[in-house]
Amino acid sequence: MITNQSTTEIQQIVFILYSAKVEEALNNESDEAKKKAFIKKRQYFDNLLHESEIQGLKAVLAKMQSSEAELDQAIESLNKVIQIIDNTVNTISILEKVTRILTRIIPII
């Protein structure tokens, strides 16, 4: 299994393998067999990095999926609280209207 540290190390290797300095050296290499061998090895590290990233994403996905039910429940609770707040705001608005009406009636009496 590839760890986060391994992924970072592989990223650094791939970065170096695709650097301008290495590309220049590769272009200046006259031995085609060495070029092919290098490109094959570089591709190996490239594939290794992609596999490592895929493993990391799969781990994140698994964590997200295991928390999905809990998240759904939290969202449902939040929606209930929002509904309660909406009801409270409506109640306060109605009380405000009643108060305005009463303040107009009381001076008349």
C-alpha positions in Angstrom: 0.0 0.0 0.0 1.2 3.4 -0.9 1.2 6.0 1.9 0.8 9.8 1.8 4.6 10.1 2.4 5.2 7.6 -0.5 2.9 9.6 -2.8 4.9 12.8 -2.0 8.1 11.1 -2.7 6.8 9.7 -6.0 5.6 13.2 -6.9 9.0 14.6 -6.3 10.6 11.9 -8.4 8.2 12.4 -11.3 8.7 16.2 -11.1 12.5 15.6 -11.4 12.0 13.1 -14.2 10.0 15.6 -16.3 12.2 18.6 -15.4 13.8 20.7 -18.2 17.3 19.6 -17.2 16.4 15.9 -17.6 14.5 16.6 -20.8 17.5 18.3 -22.2 19.8 15.4 -21.2 17.3 13.0 -22.7 17.2 14.9 -26.0 21.0 15.0 -26.1 21.3 11.3 -25.5 22.4 9.6 -28.7 21.8 6.0 -27.6 18.2 5.1 -28.5 18.2 2.1 -26.2 19.0 4.3 -23.2 16.4 6.8 -24.2 13.7 4.1 -24.5 14.8 2.5 -21.2 14.6 5.9 -19.5 11.2 6.7 -20.9 9.9 3.3 -19.9 11.2 3.8 -16.3 9.8 7.4 -16.2 6.4 6.0 -17.3 6.6 3.4 -14.6 6.9 6.2 -12.0 4.2 8.2 -13.7 1.8 5.2 -13.5 2.9 4.6 -9.9 2.0 8.2 -9.0 -1.4 7.9 -10.7 -2.1 4.6 -8.8 -1.1 6.3 -5.6 -3.4 9.2 -6.3 -6.3 6.8 -7.1 -5.7 5.0 -3.8 -5.9 8.3 -2.0 -9.1 9.3 -3.7 -10.6 5.9 -3.0 -9.8 6.3 0.7 -11.4 9.7 0.8 -14.5 8.4 -1.0 -14.8 5.5 1.5 -14.6 8.0 4.4 -17.2 10.2 2.7 -19.6 7.2 2.1 -19.3 6.1 5.7 -20.3 9.5 6.8 -23.1 10.0 4.3 -25.9 8.8 6.6 -24.7 10.9 9.5 -24.5 13.9 7.2 -28.0 13.3 5.9 -29.3 13.1 9.5 -27.5 16.4 10.3 -29.0 18.1 7.3 -32.5 16.9 8.2 -32.0 18.2 11.8 -30.8 21.5 10.4 -33.9 21.7 8.1 -36.1 21.2 11.2 -34.3 23.9 13.1 -34.7 26.3 10.1 -38.4 25.5 10.0 -38.7 26.2 13.7 -36.9 29.5 13.2 -39.2 30.4 10.3 -42.2 29.6 12.5 -40.8 31.8 15.2 -40.2 34.7 12.8 -43.8 34.4 11.5 -45.1 34.4 15.1 -43.1 37.5 15.9 -44.4 39.2 12.7 -48.0 38.4 13.7 -47.4 39.7 17.2 -45.9 42.9 15.8 -49.0 43.4 13.6 -51.3 42.8 16.6 -49.3 45.2 18.7 -49.6 47.9 16.0 -53.4 47.4 15.8 -53.6 47.6 19.6 -51.6 50.8 19.8 -54.0 52.4 17.3 -57.0 51.2 19.3 -55.7 52.1 22.8 -55.4 55.9 22.1 -59.0 55.9 20.9 -60.3 54.6 24.2 
